[in-house]
Amino acid sequence: FAAFGLCVLSAILGTGEHGLFVAAGKSRSKITYFGTLTQKAPNWYRCSSTRAKEEVVGHVTLNKEHPDMTIECVDDGLGGEFLPLEGATSSYPRVCHIDAKDKGDCERNKGFLTDYIPGAKQYWYKIEKVENNGEQSVLYKFTVPWIFLPPAKQRYKVGCRYPNHEYCFVEATVEPTPPMVEGKRVTCGYPESGPVNLEVDLSKDANFIEIRCGEQHHPQPSTYTLQYCSGDSVDPQKCSPQSLTNIFYDYSSSWWKGKLNGPDGATLTIPPGGFPEEDKSFLVGCSLTVDGPPFCNVKVRVAGNPRKWGRGGGGHPGSGGSQPE
């Protein structure tokens, strides 16, 4: 028998630096084309299928002062679409991870917009078809109501995609809602600059408070329905938990309704007769991560309500108890 060698053919089909690659024995394809991205306004980017040599990534910032952005996908006769696919039209909008490297990576690892902006709705998008000088485009106008801004900064990508593999990316940075106290409502925030210190009052005439950590954040102490932190920080490394019966003699955890990290936060209501006789204060709050900074410290000042008749001894007139002579 004559020995026959095995010939292995290896071929590379090149179409430039962004092309199609094929290897015998390990077939794979990778097609990456950059569309042309231009900026029309601070928070408005326009993408066309005209191929660019280098990728240009847009950047927008959403905050209380500038809560809207626009992605314009030029049709070019090819049918430009939102990236990720159906991300703006689905009942549950989707976005690309901030680390998405290309169109395919985005589609494989896309996430829900609610992972970045809790409470996000599809109707925050207004989709319009427009024509300018014979050129058709689709505008994806997005507005986040400022009250839905997340407690902590978030980043993700969106953009446009085309059937011939072109795409454009725009990075969106969503600034956190400013920490604030509005009447009896406390909204925590987590700025990168460090801890937040907020104060709110409880009194006989205004006997409830509402505290919101944000759905992806964490109550401090975790046993807040039973305990508070002594000192001036809810950082678990500095917090010495104390029983709320030190503040309210007849305290019950049922005075709390909801959850600090629930959609509507938690409300603490002090029933009639539940206030201490002297002014007191206690500290609860929230953290960005599980026991991790930044921390949001909420000092609750409790106005005392002196009792005309003591707990023991003298009874209330007409109660049958002893009365002063």
C-alpha positions in Angstrom: 0.0 0.0 0.0 1.2 3.4 -0.8 0.9 5.9 2.0 -1.3 8.8 1.4 -1.0 11.9 3.4 -4.0 13.8 4.6 -4.2 17.3 3.2 -5.9 19.9 5.4 -7.0 23.0 3.6 -7.2 26.2 5.5 -8.7 29.3 3.9 -9.1 32.8 5.0 -11.6 35.0 3.1 -10.8 38.6 4.0 -13.0 41.6 3.4 -11.0 44.2 5.3 -10.5 44.5 9.0 -14.2 44.1 9.7 -14.9 41.1 7.5 -15.8 37.4 7.3 -13.4 34.8 8.5 -13.6 31.1 7.7 -11.2 28.4 8.9 -11.4 24.7 7.8 -12.1 22.3 10.7 -13.4 25.2 12.9 -16.0 27.0 10.9 -17.0 30.3 12.3 -18.1 33.7 11.1 -17.8 37.1 12.5 -19.2 40.1 10.7 -18.9 43.5 12.2 -19.6 46.8 10.4 -19.8 50.2 12.0 -22.6 52.5 10.9 -22.1 56.2 10.7 -23.1 58.0 13.9 -23.6 61.8 14.1 -24.7 64.0 17.0 -27.6 66.3 16.2 -28.1 67.7 19.8 -26.7 67.0 23.2 -29.0 64.0 23.8 -29.8 63.2 20.1 -27.8 60.8 17.9 -28.4 59.8 14.3 -27.3 56.5 12.9 -27.2 55.5 9.2 -26.1 52.3 7.5 -23.2 54.0 5.7 -20.2 52.1 6.8 -17.6 53.8 8.8 -13.9 52.7 9.2 -13.9 53.2 12.9 -16.6 52.9 15.6 -18.0 56.1 17.1 -20.0 55.6 20.3 -22.4 58.3 21.4 -22.9 59.4 25.0 -26.0 60.8 26.6 -26.8 61.7 30.2 -30.2 61.6 31.7 -31.0 63.5 34.9 -33.7 65.6 36.5 -32.8 68.6 34.3 -32.4 66.6 31.1 -34.6 63.5 31.3 -34.9 62.8 27.6 -32.9 61.4 24.7 -33.5 60.6 21.0 -32.1 57.8 18.9 -32.6 58.4 15.1 -32.3 55.3 12.9 -32.1 56.3 9.2 -34.0 53.9 7.0 -31.6 54.0 3.9 -34.0 51.6 2.3 -32.7 48.8 4.5 -35.1 49.1 7.4 -33.0 50.4 10.3 -34.2 49.0 13.7 -33.7 49.8 17.3 -30.8 48.0 19.1 -31.5 45.7 20.9 -34.2 44.3 18.6 -37.7 45.3 19.8 -36.1 47.0 22.8 -38.2 50.1 22.5 -41.5 48.4 21.4 -41.7 45.4 23.7 -44.0 45.6 26.7 -40.8 45.2 28.8 -38.2 47.4 27.1 -34.7 46.0 26.8 -31.2 47.5 26.6 -27.7 46.3 26.0 -25.2 45.8 28.8 -22.7 48.6 29.1 -19.9 46.2 28.2 -21.5 44.9 25.0 -18.7 44.8 22.4 -20.9 44.6 19.3 -24.4 44.1 18.0 -24.3 40.3 18.5 -23.0 40.6 22.0 -25.7 43.1 22.8 -28.5 40.8 21.5 -27.1 37.8 23.4 -26.8 39.6 26.7 -29.6 42.2 26.6 -31.4 43.0 29.8 -34.6 44.6 31.0 -34.6 48.3 31.3 -36.2 47.8 34.7 -32.9 46.3 35.9 -31.4 49.8 35.5 -34.5 52.1 36.0 -37.0 50.4 38.4 -40.5 51.1 37.2 -39.5 51.7 33.6 -42.5 51.6 31.1 -42.8 51.1 27.4 -44.8 54.3 27.0 -41.7 56.3 28.0 -40.8 55.8 24.4 -42.4 57.9 21.7 -41.7 56.4 18.3 -42.1 58.7 15.2 -41.5 58.1 11.5 -40.1 61.3 9.8 -39.0 62.3 6.3 -36.4 64.9 5.5 -35.3 65.7 1.9 -36.6 62.3 0.8 -34.7 60.5 3.6 -36.8 58.5 6.0 -36.0 57.9 9.6 -37.5 56.5 12.8 -37.1 58.6 15.9 -37.0 56.8 19.3 -37.7 59.5 21.8 -37.2 58.3 25.4 -38.1 60.3 28.5 -37.7 59.1 32.1 -40.0 61.0 34.6 -37.5 62.4 37.1 -39.3 60.7 40.1 -38.3 57.4 38.6 -34.6 58.2 38.4 -32.8 55.4 40.1 -31.2 55.9 43.5 -27.7 55.1 42.1 -26.1 55.9 38.8 -26.7 53.4 36.0 -25.2 52.9 32.6 -26.3 50.9 29.5 -26.2 50.9 25.7 -28.8 51.3 23.0 -28.6 52.1 19.3 -29.6 51.1 15.8 -29.0 48.0 13.7 -29.3 47.1 10.0 -29.8 43.9 8.0 -26.4 44.1 6.4 -24.8 44.0 9.9 -24.1 47.7 10.4 -24.9 49.1 13.8 -24.4 52.1 16.1 -24.1 52.3 19.8 -25.0 55.1 22.2 -24.1 54.9 25.9 -26.7 56.2 28.3 -25.8 57.3 31.8 -28.7 57.7 34.1 -27.9 60.0 37.0 -29.4 59.1 40.4 -32.3 60.9 41.9 -31.2 63.5 44.4 -31.6 62.3 48.0 -34.4 64.4 49.5 -37.0 64.9 52.2 -40.4 66.1 51.0 -42.7 66.6 53.9 -42.8 63.1 55.5 -41.3 61.3 52.5 -37.6 60.4 52.6 -36.0 59.3 49.3 -32.5 57.9 49.7 -29.8 58.4 47.1 -26.3 57.0 46.8 -23.9 59.6 45.4 -20.3 58.5 44.7 -19.1 61.3 46.9 -20.1 59.5 50.1 -22.8 59.1 52.7 -26.0 61.0 52.7 -27.5 62.4 56.0 -31.2 63.2 56.0 -33.6 64.1 58.9 -37.3 63.8 59.3 -39.7 64.6 62.2 -42.4 62.5 63.9 -44.9 64.1 66.2 -48.4 63.6 67.6 -49.8 65.9 64.9 -47.8 64.3 62.1 -47.5 60.7 63.2 -46.1 59.0 60.1 -43.0 58.9 57.9 -42.2 57.2 54.6 -38.7 56.0 53.7 -37.6 54.7 50.3 -34.3 52.9 49.7 -34.9 51.9 46.1 -35.8 48.4 44.9 -32.2 47.3 44.3 -30.8 48.6 47.6 -30.8 47.4 51.2 -32.3 48.5 54.5 -30.0 49.3 57.4 -30.1 47.8 59.9 -31.7 44.8 58.2 -33.8 44.3 61.3 -35.2 47.9 61.0 -38.7 46.8 62.1 -37.3 45.8 65.4 -34.1 47.8 65.9 -32.3 51.1 65.0 -28.7 52.2 64.9 -27.2 54.1 67.8 -24.6 56.7 66.7 -24.5 58.6 63.5 -24.1 56.0 60.8 -26.0 52.9 59.6 -22.8 51.4 58.3 -22.9 47.9 59.9 -19.3 48.4 61.0 -20.3 51.4 63.1 -24.0 50.6 63.9 -24.8 49.1 67.3 -28.4 47.9 67.0 -30.8 48.9 69.8 -34.4 47.9 70.4 -37.0 50.4 69.2 -38.7 49.8 72.6 -36.1 52.2 73.9 -37.8 54.9 71.9 -41.5 53.7 72.0 -42.5 52.0 75.2 -45.4 50.1 73.5 -43.6 49.6 70.2 -44.8 46.9 67.7 -43.2 46.0 64.4 -46.7 46.1 62.9 -46.4 49.9 63.0 -44.3 49.5 59.8 -46.1 48.8 56.5 -44.4 48.0 53.3 -40.6 47.5 52.8 -37.9 50.0 52.7 -36.7 48.5 49.4 -40.1 47.9 48.0 -41.6 49.9 45.1 -43.3 52.4 47.4 -40.9 52.2 50.4 -42.1 51.6 53.9 -44.3 53.8 56.2 -43.9 54.0 59.9 -47.1 55.2 61.7 -47.2 55.9 65.5 -50.6 55.2 66.9 -52.3 57.5 69.5 -50.6 57.1 72.8 -47.5 55.5 71.3 -45.2 58.5 71.6 -42.6 58.8 74.3 -43.0 61.4 77.0 -39.7 63.1 76.1 -38.0 64.0 72.8 -36.0 61.2 71.3 -34.3 60.3 68.0 -33.2 57.1 66.2 -31.3 56.2 63.1 -32.3 53.9 60.2 -31.4 54.0 56.6 -30.2 52.2 53.5 -27.1 51.1 51.7 -26.2 50.8 48.0 -25.2 47.1 48.3 -25.6 44.5 51.0 -23.8 46.2 53.9 -21.7 48.2 51.5 -21.3 52.0 50.9 -22.4 54.5 50.1 -24.9 54.7 53.0 -28.0 56.8 53.4 -28.5 57.8 57.1 -32.0 58.8 58.1 -32.3 60.5 61.5 -35.9 60.3 62.8 -36.6 63.0 65.4 -39.5 62.1 67.7 -41.3 64.8 69.5 -42.2 63.9 73.1 -45.9 63.8 74.2 -46.0 64.4 77.9 -48.8 62.5 79.6 -51.0 64.5 81.9 -51.6 61.3 83.9 -48.9 58.8 84.5 -48.8 55.2 83.3 -49.2 53.9 86.8 -50.7 55.5 89.9 -53.1 58.3 89.1 -55.8 57.3 86.6 -57.6 59.5 84.1 -60.5 61.4 85.5 -63.6 59.3 85.3 -61.7 56.1 84.9 -62.3 55.0 88.4 -58.7 55.3 89.4 -57.3 57.4 92.2 -57.4 61.2 91.6 -55.4 64.0 93.1 -57.0 65.6 96.1 
